[in-house]
Protein backbone atom coordinates (compact mmCIF):
# COMPACT_ATOMS: atom_id res chain seq x y z
CA UNK A 1 0.00 0.00 0.00
CA UNK A 2 1.23 3.51 -0.70
CA UNK A 3 2.00 6.10 1.94
CA UNK A 4 -0.86 7.60 3.90
CA UNK A 5 -2.27 11.05 3.22
CA UNK A 6 -0.66 12.57 6.29
CA UNK A 7 0.13 16.22 5.46
CA UNK A 8 -2.30 18.81 6.80
CA UNK A 9 -3.97 21.24 4.42
CA UNK A 10 -2.12 24.10 6.09
CA UNK A 11 1.36 22.65 5.55
CA UNK A 12 0.92 20.66 2.34
CA UNK A 13 2.30 22.21 -0.86
CA UNK A 14 -0.36 23.93 -2.94
CA UNK A 15 -1.32 21.98 -6.08
CA UNK A 16 -0.61 24.93 -8.39
CA UNK A 17 2.96 25.21 -7.03
CA UNK A 18 3.53 21.47 -7.45
CA UNK A 19 2.10 21.68 -10.98
CA UNK A 20 4.65 24.36 -11.93
CA UNK A 21 7.54 22.24 -10.67
CA UNK A 22 6.22 19.23 -12.58
CA UNK A 23 5.79 21.27 -15.76
CA UNK A 24 9.39 22.52 -15.43
CA UNK A 25 10.69 18.96 -14.95
CA UNK A 26 8.66 17.81 -17.94
CA UNK A 27 10.17 20.57 -20.08
CA UNK A 28 13.67 19.40 -19.14
CA UNK A 29 12.68 15.94 -20.35
CA UNK A 30 11.25 17.30 -23.59
CA UNK A 31 7.58 16.90 -22.60
CA UNK A 32 4.78 19.42 -22.71
CA UNK A 33 2.74 20.49 -19.71
CA UNK A 34 -0.23 18.55 -21.10
CA UNK A 35 1.83 15.36 -21.21
CA UNK A 36 2.95 15.46 -17.57
CA UNK A 37 -0.17 17.03 -16.02
CA UNK A 38 -3.18 15.02 -17.15
CA UNK A 39 -6.30 16.06 -15.18
CA UNK A 40 -8.15 12.78 -15.85
CA UNK A 41 -5.25 10.71 -14.47
CA UNK A 42 -4.96 12.97 -11.42
CA UNK A 43 -8.72 12.68 -10.88
CA UNK A 44 -8.50 8.88 -10.81
CA UNK A 45 -5.40 8.87 -8.60
CA UNK A 46 -6.74 11.35 -6.03
CA UNK A 47 -10.50 10.84 -6.12
CA UNK A 48 -10.94 14.61 -6.52
CA UNK A 49 -13.68 15.62 -9.02
CA UNK A 50 -12.30 16.45 -12.45
CA UNK A 51 -13.51 20.07 -12.46
CA UNK A 52 -11.94 20.60 -9.03
CA UNK A 53 -8.64 19.11 -10.25
CA UNK A 54 -8.54 21.59 -13.13
CA UNK A 55 -9.35 24.53 -10.85
CA UNK A 56 -6.72 23.62 -8.23
CA UNK A 57 -4.03 23.10 -10.88
CA UNK A 58 -4.71 26.67 -12.05
CA UNK A 59 -4.57 28.03 -8.50
CA UNK A 60 -8.31 28.78 -8.38
CA UNK A 61 -10.40 28.07 -5.27
CA UNK A 62 -12.84 25.22 -5.81
CA UNK A 63 -14.73 24.95 -2.54
CA UNK A 64 -14.73 21.86 -0.36
CA UNK A 65 -17.61 19.38 0.17
CA UNK A 66 -18.44 18.21 3.68
CA UNK A 67 -16.68 15.07 4.80
CA UNK A 68 -19.71 12.83 4.15
CA UNK A 69 -20.17 14.07 0.59
CA UNK A 70 -16.44 13.72 -0.06
CA UNK A 71 -16.57 10.12 1.16
CA UNK A 72 -19.50 9.35 -1.15
CA UNK A 73 -17.77 10.91 -4.18
CA UNK A 74 -14.62 8.88 -3.71
CA UNK A 75 -16.32 5.63 -2.84
CA UNK A 76 -18.50 5.94 -5.96
CA UNK A 77 -15.35 6.52 -8.03
CA UNK A 78 -13.61 3.47 -6.56
CA UNK A 79 -16.65 1.25 -7.02
CA UNK A 80 -16.90 2.31 -10.65
CA UNK A 81 -13.21 2.04 -11.58
CA UNK A 82 -11.78 -0.75 -9.39
CA UNK A 83 -12.92 -3.71 -11.47
CA UNK A 84 -12.52 -7.46 -11.46
CA UNK A 85 -10.44 -9.28 -14.08
CA UNK A 86 -13.56 -9.75 -16.19
CA UNK A 87 -14.13 -5.98 -16.26
CA UNK A 88 -17.16 -6.05 -13.96
CA UNK A 89 -17.71 -4.20 -10.71
CA UNK A 90 -17.39 -5.99 -7.39
CA UNK A 91 -20.81 -6.81 -5.93
CA UNK A 92 -21.86 -5.61 -2.50
CA UNK A 93 -21.47 -9.16 -1.23
CA UNK A 94 -17.94 -9.50 -2.62
CA UNK A 95 -16.88 -6.21 -1.06
CA UNK A 96 -18.44 -7.27 2.23
CA UNK A 97 -16.69 -10.66 2.31
CA UNK A 98 -13.27 -9.28 1.42
CA UNK A 99 -13.41 -6.12 3.53
CA UNK A 100 -15.00 -7.58 6.64
CA UNK A 101 -17.92 -5.12 6.58
CA UNK A 102 -21.44 -6.53 6.58
CA UNK A 103 -23.31 -6.59 3.27
CA UNK A 104 -26.01 -4.33 4.69
CA UNK A 105 -23.45 -1.76 5.77
CA UNK A 106 -21.69 -1.87 2.39
CA UNK A 107 -25.00 -1.31 0.63
CA UNK A 108 -25.87 1.59 2.96
CA UNK A 109 -22.44 3.21 2.53
CA UNK A 110 -22.58 2.97 -1.26
CA UNK A 111 -26.12 4.32 -1.25
CA UNK A 112 -25.22 7.26 0.97
CA UNK A 113 -27.63 6.08 3.68
CA UNK A 114 -24.98 5.62 6.37
CA UNK A 115 -22.12 7.76 7.59
CA UNK A 116 -18.83 5.88 7.64
CA UNK A 117 -16.78 5.18 10.73
CA UNK A 118 -12.98 5.31 10.71
CA UNK A 119 -13.01 1.49 10.66
CA UNK A 120 -15.25 1.49 7.57
CA UNK A 121 -12.86 3.86 5.79
CA UNK A 122 -9.77 1.85 6.72
CA UNK A 123 -11.31 -1.44 5.58
CA UNK A 124 -12.58 -0.01 2.30
CA UNK A 125 -9.24 1.69 1.56
CA UNK A 126 -7.46 -1.62 2.05
CA UNK A 127 -9.96 -3.44 -0.15
CA UNK A 128 -9.61 -0.91 -2.99
CA UNK A 129 -5.81 -0.71 -2.57
CA UNK A 130 -5.74 2.99 -1.72
CA UNK A 131 -3.63 4.80 0.90
CA UNK A 132 -4.93 5.53 4.38
CA UNK A 133 -6.95 8.74 4.35
CA UNK A 134 -7.95 8.47 0.68
CA UNK A 135 -11.68 8.45 1.36
CA UNK A 136 -11.76 11.47 3.67
CA UNK A 137 -8.74 13.72 3.05
CA UNK A 138 -9.46 17.22 1.78
CA UNK A 139 -9.33 17.78 -1.98
CA UNK A 140 -6.19 19.94 -1.83
CA UNK A 141 -4.36 17.33 0.22
CA UNK A 142 -5.51 14.40 -1.92
CA UNK A 143 -4.49 16.11 -5.17
CA UNK A 144 -1.19 17.13 -3.58
CA UNK A 145 -0.40 13.49 -2.84
CA UNK A 146 -1.19 12.48 -6.42
CA UNK A 147 1.02 15.29 -7.75
CA UNK A 148 3.83 14.27 -5.38
CA UNK A 149 3.82 10.79 -6.94
CA UNK A 150 4.07 12.30 -10.44
CA UNK A 151 6.88 14.62 -9.36
CA UNK A 152 8.84 11.79 -7.73
CA UNK A 153 8.60 9.67 -10.87
CA UNK A 154 9.82 12.57 -13.03
CA UNK A 155 12.66 13.33 -10.60
CA UNK A 156 13.84 9.74 -10.85
CA UNK A 157 13.60 9.84 -14.64
CA UNK A 158 15.45 13.16 -14.81
CA UNK A 159 18.16 11.84 -12.50
CA UNK A 160 18.67 8.77 -14.68
CA UNK A 161 18.63 10.94 -17.82
CA UNK A 162 21.26 13.30 -16.36
CA UNK A 163 23.49 10.48 -15.20
CA UNK A 164 23.40 8.80 -18.61
CA UNK A 165 24.42 12.06 -20.25
CA UNK A 166 27.24 12.65 -17.79
CA UNK A 167 28.48 9.09 -18.16
CA UNK A 168 28.80 9.55 -21.92
CA UNK A 169 30.56 12.90 -21.58
CA UNK A 170 33.01 11.65 -18.95
CA UNK A 171 33.77 8.26 -20.51
CA UNK A 172 37.45 7.48 -20.26
CA UNK A 173 38.17 10.25 -17.73
CA UNK A 174 39.13 9.74 -14.10
CA UNK A 175 36.41 9.51 -11.44
CA UNK A 176 34.83 13.00 -11.30
CA UNK A 177 33.82 14.82 -8.14
CA UNK A 178 30.25 14.84 -6.82
CA UNK A 179 29.74 18.30 -8.30
CA UNK A 180 31.22 17.27 -11.67
CA UNK A 181 29.01 14.19 -11.77
CA UNK A 182 25.75 15.86 -10.80
CA UNK A 183 26.02 19.63 -10.67
CA UNK A 184 23.86 21.76 -8.39
CA UNK A 185 20.58 20.67 -9.99
CA UNK A 186 21.50 17.01 -9.89
CA UNK A 187 22.56 17.12 -6.24
CA UNK A 188 19.30 18.86 -5.33
CA UNK A 189 17.28 16.28 -7.26
CA UNK A 190 19.06 13.39 -5.58
CA UNK A 191 18.44 14.98 -2.18
CA UNK A 192 14.71 15.25 -2.96
CA UNK A 193 14.56 11.48 -3.50
CA UNK A 194 16.10 10.66 -0.11
CA UNK A 195 13.84 9.34 2.66
CA UNK A 196 12.88 11.85 5.37
CA UNK A 197 15.70 10.83 7.72
CA UNK A 198 18.29 11.13 4.96
CA UNK A 199 17.06 14.60 3.95
CA UNK A 200 17.19 15.74 7.59
CA UNK A 201 20.80 14.59 7.98
CA UNK A 202 21.80 16.26 4.72
CA UNK A 203 20.16 19.55 5.72
CA UNK A 204 21.90 19.46 9.11
CA UNK A 205 25.26 18.95 7.39
CA UNK A 206 24.59 21.79 4.96
CA UNK A 207 23.58 24.12 7.81
CA UNK A 208 26.83 23.33 9.67
CA UNK A 209 28.88 23.76 6.50
CA UNK A 210 27.34 27.15 5.72
CA UNK A 211 27.88 28.32 9.33
CA UNK A 212 31.56 27.34 9.09
CA UNK A 213 32.02 29.17 5.79
CA UNK A 214 30.30 32.27 7.20
CA UNK A 215 32.59 32.21 10.23
CA UNK A 216 35.67 31.91 8.01
CA UNK A 217 34.50 34.88 5.93
CA UNK A 218 34.08 37.02 9.03
CA UNK A 219 37.61 36.14 10.27
CA UNK A 220 39.25 37.13 6.99
CA UNK A 221 41.88 35.39 4.84
CA UNK A 222 44.51 35.16 7.57
CA UNK A 223 42.08 33.95 10.23
CA UNK A 224 42.11 37.31 12.06
CA UNK A 225 38.82 38.73 13.29
CA UNK A 226 37.79 41.90 11.45
ZIHUTA-V624328 format. One record per residue. RES is the residue in one letter. PHI is phi as a letter, one per 40 degrees, with the letter a starting at -180 (none if undefined). OMEGA is omega in degrees with one decimal (none if undefined). D_LAST is the distance of its C-alpha to the last C-alpha in whole Angstrom. Layout:
BEGIN
res;phi;omega;d_last
RES;PHI;OMEGA;D_LAST
RES;PHI;OMEGA;D_LAST
END
This chain:
BEGIN
res;phi;omega;d_last
X;none;-179.0;58
X;c;-176.5;54
X;c;-178.9;52
X;c;173.5;52
X;c;-171.2;51
X;b;-176.5;49
X;c;177.5;46
X;c;-179.2;46
X;c;-177.4;47
X;c;-175.3;44
X;b;-177.7;42
X;c;176.2;44
X;d;178.8;42
X;c;-177.3;45
X;d;-178.6;47
X;c;178.1;46
X;c;177.6;43
X;c;-179.5;44
X;c;179.2;47
X;c;177.9;44
X;c;-179.9;42
X;c;178.5;46
X;c;179.0;47
X;c;177.2;44
X;c;178.7;44
X;d;179.3;48
X;c;178.9;47
X;c;178.7;45
X;c;177.7;48
X;g;-179.3;50
X;b;179.4;52
X;c;176.9;53
X;d;-178.5;52
X;c;-179.6;55
X;c;-175.8;55
X;c;178.7;52
X;b;-176.6;53
X;b;-176.0;57
X;d;-178.7;58
X;c;179.3;61
X;c;178.7;59
X;c;175.7;56
X;d;-179.0;59
X;c;-178.3;61
X;c;-173.8;58
X;b;-174.3;57
X;g;-179.4;60
X;c;179.5;59
X;d;-173.4;61
X;d;-179.5;61
X;c;178.0;61
X;c;176.4;58
X;d;-178.5;56
X;c;-179.3;56
X;c;-177.7;55
X;c;177.6;52
X;c;179.3;51
X;c;179.1;51
X;g;179.9;49
X;c;176.1;52
X;c;-176.3;53
X;b;-178.1;56
X;g;-178.5;57
X;a;178.7;57
X;c;175.6;61
X;c;-170.0;62
X;c;179.4;61
X;c;178.5;65
X;c;178.5;65
X;c;177.5;62
X;d;-178.8;64
X;c;179.5;67
X;d;-174.7;66
X;c;177.4;64
X;c;176.1;67
X;d;179.5;69
X;c;-179.0;67
X;c;-178.2;67
X;c;-178.7;70
X;c;-174.8;71
X;b;178.2;69
X;c;-169.1;69
X;b;175.9;72
X;c;-178.3;74
X;d;-179.8;75
X;c;177.2;78
X;g;-179.2;76
X;c;176.4;77
X;c;171.2;75
X;c;177.9;75
X;c;177.3;78
X;d;-179.8;78
X;c;179.4;79
X;c;177.3;77
X;c;-179.3;74
X;c;-177.2;75
X;c;-174.8;76
X;c;-179.6;73
X;c;-178.1;71
X;g;175.5;73
X;b;-178.6;73
X;c;-179.4;77
X;c;179.9;78
X;c;179.4;79
X;c;177.0;75
X;d;-179.8;74
X;c;-179.8;77
X;c;179.3;76
X;c;179.8;72
X;c;179.4;73
X;c;-179.5;75
X;g;-177.5;73
X;c;-178.5;75
X;a;174.9;73
X;c;-176.6;69
X;c;169.4;67
X;c;176.1;66
X;c;179.2;63
X;c;176.5;65
X;d;-177.6;67
X;c;-177.9;64
X;c;-178.7;62
X;c;-179.9;66
X;c;177.7;66
X;c;177.4;63
X;c;-179.4;63
X;c;-177.1;67
X;c;176.0;65
X;g;179.6;63
X;b;-177.1;60
X;c;177.4;57
X;d;-178.7;57
X;g;-175.6;56
X;d;-173.0;58
X;c;-174.3;61
X;b;-178.3;59
X;c;-179.4;55
X;c;-175.3;54
X;d;-179.3;55
X;c;-179.8;51
X;c;-178.6;50
X;c;178.6;53
X;c;177.7;52
X;d;178.3;49
X;c;177.9;50
X;c;178.3;52
X;c;179.2;49
X;c;178.1;47
X;c;177.3;50
X;c;-178.3;50
X;c;179.7;46
X;c;179.5;46
X;c;178.7;49
X;c;176.8;47
X;c;179.2;44
X;c;179.2;46
X;c;-179.6;48
X;c;177.5;45
X;c;179.8;43
X;c;178.8;46
X;c;-179.0;47
X;c;-177.9;43
X;c;176.4;44
X;c;179.4;47
X;c;179.4;46
X;c;-179.5;43
X;c;178.3;45
X;c;-176.9;47
X;c;-175.6;45
X;b;-179.4;43
X;d;178.5;47
X;g;179.2;47
X;c;175.8;43
X;c;-178.1;41
X;c;-178.2;40
X;c;178.2;37
X;c;177.5;34
X;d;-178.9;34
X;c;-179.8;32
X;c;-179.3;34
X;c;-170.9;37
X;b;-175.5;36
X;g;-177.3;34
X;c;-178.6;32
X;c;-178.0;35
X;c;178.2;37
X;c;179.3;34
X;c;180.0;34
X;c;179.0;38
X;c;178.6;38
X;c;-178.6;36
X;c;-178.8;38
X;c;179.3;41
X;c;172.2;40
X;c;-174.6;41
X;d;-178.0;40
X;c;179.2;38
X;c;178.2;37
X;c;179.7;35
X;c;179.9;34
X;c;179.2;32
X;c;179.5;31
X;c;177.6;29
X;c;179.1;28
X;c;179.4;26
X;c;178.1;25
X;c;179.6;23
X;c;179.9;22
X;c;-179.4;21
X;c;176.7;19
X;c;179.4;17
X;c;179.3;16
X;c;178.5;15
X;c;179.0;13
X;c;178.3;11
X;c;179.2;11
X;c;179.4;10
X;c;-178.6;7
X;c;179.5;6
X;g;-175.5;7
X;c;-175.5;10
X;c;-179.4;10
X;g;179.6;9
X;c;178.1;6
X;c;179.5;4
X;c;none;0
END
